[in-house]
Amino acid sequence: MATIKEIADRLGVSISTVSKGLNGASDVSHELKQTILDTAVEMGYTTKRMKKEENKKLCIFVENMDYESSSHFCYDVILGFKQSAFRENWSVTVLPITPTFQSQEKYDTFMLKNGYSGAFLIGLNLQDLWIDQIKTTTIPTVLFDNYVRFNPNVAYVGTDSSEGIDIAIEHLCHLGHRKIAFLNGSLHSMITELREQAFFNSMEAHNIPVNKDLLANGSYIADSAKDYVPRFLDLGATAILCGNDLIAYGVIRECEMRGFRIPEDISVIGFDDLPLSAHLNTALTTIRQDRIELGKCSYLALHGLLNHISIGNITLRPQFIVRNSTAKVVDR
């Protein structure tokens, strides 16, 4: 591990200037502070306050996802993480971020100057600036539904999309469905790519030809359904598999607005099992992710990284929840 003197020697400044830069002193320019922080990160420096028991700080960064209410996907994930961290006396800050924030703050230097020992990141997409920076980070970091290769300081936590999608296709096949549409989430998302590939693999395994006109990428919100459901219905889809429960809510609404009954005329399956899914007028068949356990496993992965155990990924098994939104196919 580097010392303040070694950082000072590298930059050609005094030890006191490096110390001030690391501690955010006002008499050091912003540019020099950033240079000191960047160099400290590069050299593997850890501040004393990061080592102190009373300053055990972790951060959860959240982008593009709601988490304040128990109805939100991230709520239980964050709760599970906090519950595990609390038992070991970590304080946890939850910080919503944006692409603009990422353009203004480098990941490693933000962590260093704020005294965070590790982080859990939720909701980032593959084009985010921080994803590139995390490829070389020395900070223990856990990504939810994202993965970077070759960095022993970074772990991935998620639910096995391949198994979940395959169980759903098996269920639909058992009910006689062969015209199966798939409305997935946003592009430039690793989880979107994984679920799409899982769909292709499962359809092939069940000897069902994929009609690419019955595939679409919307976004992970209910409103995206209105742009694609009419085409699916016109093409005679008998079932629609959705990238998450929110999309499925929109699909059910759009089908019913057009006079199609769920599940008598068309079956719908979601992914996540949000709390509302069991209480819709037609309770949703869905692929459950145990969000509390995802949060706990994310802390477990981060705890390993903090203790120099190089964890690649932790993948939880999904559970298939059969409710009232699927039924035997009726030819139309």
C-alpha positions in Angstrom: 0.0 0.0 0.0 1.3 3.5 -0.9 2.2 6.1 1.7 1.5 9.9 1.6 5.2 10.4 1.1 5.3 8.2 -2.0 2.3 10.0 -3.5 4.0 13.3 -2.8 7.2 12.1 -4.4 5.3 10.9 -7.5 3.6 14.3 -7.9 6.5 16.5 -6.8 4.5 18.2 -4.1 4.9 18.4 -0.3 3.5 15.7 2.1 1.3 18.4 3.7 -0.2 19.2 0.3 -1.1 15.6 -0.3 -2.6 15.3 3.1 -4.7 18.4 2.6 -5.8 17.1 -0.8 -6.9 13.8 0.6 -8.8 15.5 3.3 -10.6 18.1 1.2 -8.8 21.2 2.5 -10.1 24.4 1.0 -6.6 25.9 0.3 -5.8 23.2 -2.3 -7.3 23.8 -5.8 -10.0 21.5 -7.1 -7.7 20.4 -10.0 -4.8 19.4 -7.6 -7.2 17.6 -5.2 -8.4 15.5 -8.2 -4.9 14.8 -9.2 -3.9 13.7 -5.7 -7.0 11.5 -5.4 -6.5 10.0 -8.8 -2.8 9.2 -8.0 -3.7 7.9 -4.5 -6.2 5.5 -6.1 -3.7 4.4 -8.8 -1.1 3.7 -6.1 -3.6 1.7 -3.9 -3.6 4.2 -1.0 -6.2 3.8 1.8 -7.0 6.7 4.1 -6.7 6.2 7.8 -10.4 7.0 8.3 -11.3 4.2 6.0 -9.5 1.8 8.3 -11.1 3.1 11.6 -13.9 1.0 13.0 -16.0 4.1 13.7 -15.7 5.0 10.0 -16.9 1.8 8.5 -18.8 3.2 5.5 -20.3 1.5 2.5 -22.3 3.1 -0.3 -25.2 1.8 -2.4 -25.5 3.7 -5.7 -28.8 3.5 -7.5 -29.5 4.7 -11.1 -32.8 4.6 -13.1 -34.7 2.7 -10.3 -37.1 3.6 -7.5 -36.4 2.3 -4.1 -38.3 4.4 -1.5 -41.5 2.3 -1.3 -41.9 -1.4 -0.5 -43.7 -1.8 -3.8 -40.5 -0.9 -5.7 -38.1 -3.6 -6.8 -35.0 -2.1 -5.2 -36.6 -1.6 -1.8 -36.1 -5.1 -0.5 -32.7 -5.5 -2.2 -31.4 -2.5 -0.3 -33.1 -3.7 2.9 -31.5 -7.1 2.7 -28.1 -5.5 2.1 -28.5 -3.0 5.0 -29.7 -5.8 7.4 -26.5 -7.8 6.7 -24.2 -4.8 6.9 -25.8 -3.5 10.1 -24.9 -6.8 11.9 -21.2 -6.0 11.3 -21.4 -2.4 12.3 -21.2 -0.8 8.8 -23.0 2.4 8.1 -24.7 2.4 4.6 -25.4 5.4 2.5 -27.9 5.1 -0.4 -27.1 7.6 -3.1 -29.1 8.0 -6.3 -26.9 8.9 -9.3 -27.3 10.0 -12.9 -25.1 10.0 -16.0 -24.4 13.6 -15.3 -23.1 12.8 -11.8 -20.9 10.1 -13.3 -19.4 12.6 -15.8 -18.6 15.0 -12.9 -17.2 12.4 -10.4 -14.7 9.6 -11.1 -15.8 6.4 -9.3 -12.6 5.7 -7.4 -11.9 9.3 -6.4 -15.5 9.7 -5.2 -15.1 6.6 -3.0 -11.8 7.7 -1.7 -12.6 11.3 -0.8 -15.8 10.2 1.0 -14.2 7.5 3.0 -16.2 4.6 1.5 -14.6 1.2 1.8 -16.8 -0.5 -0.7 -19.9 -0.1 -2.9 -22.9 -1.9 -4.3 -24.2 -0.5 -7.6 -27.8 -1.1 -8.9 -29.4 -0.1 -12.1 -26.4 1.0 -14.2 -26.4 0.2 -17.9 -23.6 -1.0 -20.1 -22.9 2.5 -21.5 -22.5 4.3 -18.2 -19.1 6.0 -17.6 -18.6 4.3 -14.3 -18.9 0.8 -15.8 -15.7 1.5 -17.8 -14.0 2.9 -14.7 -15.0 -0.1 -12.6 -13.2 -2.4 -15.0 -10.0 -1.3 -13.4 -11.1 -0.2 -9.9 -9.2 -1.2 -6.8 -12.2 -0.5 -4.6 -14.3 -3.6 -3.5 -17.4 -3.3 -5.7 -20.5 -5.4 -6.2 -22.7 -5.0 -9.3 -26.3 -6.0 -9.4 -27.2 -7.5 -12.8 -24.0 -6.3 -14.4 -20.6 -7.9 -14.9 -17.1 -6.8 -15.7 -14.3 -9.3 -16.6 -10.9 -9.8 -15.2 -11.1 -7.5 -12.2 -10.7 -9.4 -8.9 -12.1 -6.4 -7.0 -15.5 -6.6 -8.6 -18.3 -9.2 -8.1 -21.7 -9.8 -9.8 -24.9 -10.7 -8.0 -28.2 -11.6 -9.8 -30.8 -14.2 -10.4 -30.4 -17.0 -13.0 -32.3 -15.6 -15.9 -31.7 -18.7 -18.0 -33.4 -21.0 -15.5 -36.2 -18.6 -14.9 -37.0 -18.0 -18.6 -36.7 -21.8 -19.3 -39.2 -22.6 -16.6 -41.7 -20.1 -18.0 -41.4 -21.5 -21.6 -41.8 -25.0 -20.2 -45.0 -23.9 -18.5 -46.4 -22.4 -21.6 -45.5 -25.4 -23.7 -47.3 -27.6 -21.2 -50.3 -25.4 -21.8 -50.0 -25.8 -25.6 -48.7 -22.4 -26.5 -46.4 -22.1 -29.5 -47.0 -18.5 -30.7 -45.1 -16.9 -27.8 -44.2 -13.3 -27.8 -41.4 -11.8 -25.7 -41.5 -8.1 -24.6 -38.1 -7.4 -23.1 -36.7 -4.4 -21.4 -34.3 -1.6 -22.4 -31.4 -2.1 -24.8 -27.8 -1.5 -23.5 -28.6 -3.6 -20.4 -26.8 -6.8 -19.5 -29.9 -8.3 -17.9 -31.9 -7.5 -21.1 -29.3 -9.4 -23.2 -29.2 -12.3 -20.8 -33.0 -12.7 -20.8 -33.1 -12.4 -24.6 -30.5 -15.1 -25.1 -32.3 -17.3 -22.5 -35.5 -16.9 -24.5 -33.9 -18.0 -27.8 -32.2 -20.9 -26.1 -35.3 -22.1 -24.4 -37.5 -21.8 -27.5 -34.9 -23.8 -29.5 -34.7 -26.4 -26.7 -38.5 -26.8 -26.9 -38.5 -27.0 -30.7 -40.5 -23.8 -31.1 -39.6 -21.5 -33.9 -39.0 -17.9 -33.0 -41.0 -15.3 -34.9 -38.8 -12.2 -34.7 -41.9 -10.1 -35.2 -43.1 -11.4 -31.8 -39.9 -10.0 -30.1 -39.5 -6.4 -29.0 -37.4 -4.2 -26.7 -39.3 -1.6 -24.8 -38.3 -0.3 -21.4 -38.8 -1.7 -17.9 -42.1 0.3 -17.4 -45.7 -0.5 -18.0 -46.2 2.1 -20.6 -43.9 0.4 -23.0 -46.5 -2.3 -23.6 -48.8 0.0 -25.7 -46.2 0.3 -28.4 -45.9 -3.5 -29.0 -49.0 -5.4 -27.8 -51.2 -4.4 -30.8 -48.7 -6.0 -33.2 -48.4 -9.2 -31.0 -52.2 -9.6 -31.0 -52.5 -9.0 -34.7 -49.9 -11.7 -35.4 -51.9 -14.2 -33.3 -49.7 -14.5 -30.2 -51.3 -16.7 -27.6 -48.9 -15.8 -24.8 -46.6 -12.9 -23.9 -43.6 -13.4 -21.8 -42.4 -10.1 -20.2 -39.0 -8.8 -19.1 -40.4 -7.8 -15.7 -43.6 -7.5 -13.8 -44.1 -3.8 -14.7 -44.1 -4.6 -18.4 -46.6 -7.4 -17.7 -49.0 -5.0 -15.9 -49.0 -2.9 -19.1 -49.5 -5.9 -21.3 -52.5 -7.0 -19.3 -54.0 -3.5 -19.5 -53.4 -3.2 -23.2 -54.9 -6.7 -23.9 -58.0 -6.0 -21.9 -58.5 -2.6 -23.6 -58.6 -4.4 -26.9 -61.2 -6.9 -25.6 -58.8 -9.8 -25.0 -59.4 -11.8 -21.7 -56.6 -12.8 -19.5 -55.9 -15.8 -19.5 -58.8 -17.2 -21.6 -57.6 -15.5 -24.8 -54.0 -14.8 -24.0 -51.6 -15.8 -21.3 -49.1 -13.3 -19.6 -46.0 -14.0 -17.6 -43.9 -11.5 -15.7 -40.5 -11.6 -14.1 -39.7 -10.4 -10.5 -42.9 -11.1 -8.4 -43.4 -7.5 -7.1 -45.8 -7.3 -4.2 -48.7 -6.0 -6.4 -48.5 -9.0 -8.7 -50.4 -11.3 -6.4 -53.2 -8.7 -6.0 -54.1 -7.7 -9.5 -57.6 -8.5 -10.7 -56.0 -11.3 -12.6 -53.1 -12.3 -10.3 -49.9 -12.5 -12.3 -47.9 -15.7 -13.1 -44.3 -14.7 -12.7 -40.7 -15.6 -12.1 -39.8 -14.6 -8.6 -36.5 -13.1 -7.6 -36.0 -13.2 -3.8 -35.0 -9.5 -3.4 -34.1 -9.7 0.3 -31.8 -12.6 -0.4 -30.3 -10.7 -3.4 -29.5 -7.8 -1.0 -28.0 -10.2 1.6 -25.9 -12.0 -1.0 -24.7 -8.7 -2.4 -23.4 -7.8 1.1 -21.9 -11.3 1.4 -20.0 -10.8 -1.9 -18.8 -7.3 -0.8 -17.7 -8.7 2.6 -15.6 -11.3 0.7 -14.0 -8.7 -1.5 -13.2 -6.5 1.5 -11.4 -9.5 3.0 -9.4 -10.1 -0.2 -11.5 -13.0 -1.3 -11.9 -12.7 -5.1 -15.6 -13.5 -5.8 -16.7 -13.6 -9.4 -20.4 -14.0 -9.1 -23.3 -15.1 -6.9 -26.4 -16.3 -8.8 -29.6 -17.1 -7.0 -32.1 -19.6 -8.3 -35.5 -18.2 -9.4 -38.9 -19.6 -8.3 -41.8 -19.9 -10.7 -45.1 -18.6 -9.3 -48.2 -19.9 -11.1 -51.3 -17.7 -10.6 -54.2 -16.8 -12.8 -52.7 -15.1 -15.8 -51.8 -18.3 -17.7 -54.1 -21.0 -19.1 -54.3 -23.6 -21.8 -54.1 -22.2 -25.3 -57.3 -21.4 -27.2 -56.7 -21.1 -31.0 -57.7 -17.8 -32.5 
